[in-house]
Amino acid sequence: MVNTLKRKLIFEFIFIFIIIPLLVILNNEKLFVFIALLFFFFISIFLLKNTKNFSFKSFSKKIDWKYIFFFSCLFTIAGFIYTIIIDKNLLFNLPANNFSLWVIVILIYPFFSVIPQEFIFRVLFFERYGNLFKSQNIAILVNSIIFAYIHLVFQNFHAFFITLITSPIFAYAYVNKSFKTCFLVHTIGGQLVFTYGLGKYFY
């Protein structure tokens, strides 16, 4: 029974985190990315409802404001430097040239991008499939690679690299802090990406 359940989870894991992302990447249609994201967001909710020992009540855990403050400062400094290095003309390009669009992106990004991503790549990943890995550190490493892997759909190095180095921060926040901490630090990081002009690499 245990082996059967484990095989089922392994199959689900490969299908959700490897095969489907590969199909999305090969499709090369940006709209399909967001449709697939929302579709699997609802699938993840269904799977989580049927995951033993998981409860959505866990989302009530407190926010670690020190963690958020530290990484917000780090993202602010690192993002600024990174933008200057790769293309200083990008800096504040969106808010400077299309302020209304920037405001819209900043407001809807947390709800239509961060929440679906965190449900799929953090909550579902760790709560349903976390036990497939020998240790938490290995799970976080695999999670980071998979999160960067799906961003290959944007077909540029920067989207892959930025998500690869930030994913461990989000994953650690979810596993050791709280979902709300993870959500907020991801939101702030993403909003800085669009504010600095790096958003061009993520759509």
Disulfide bonds with the S-S distance in Angstrom:
none
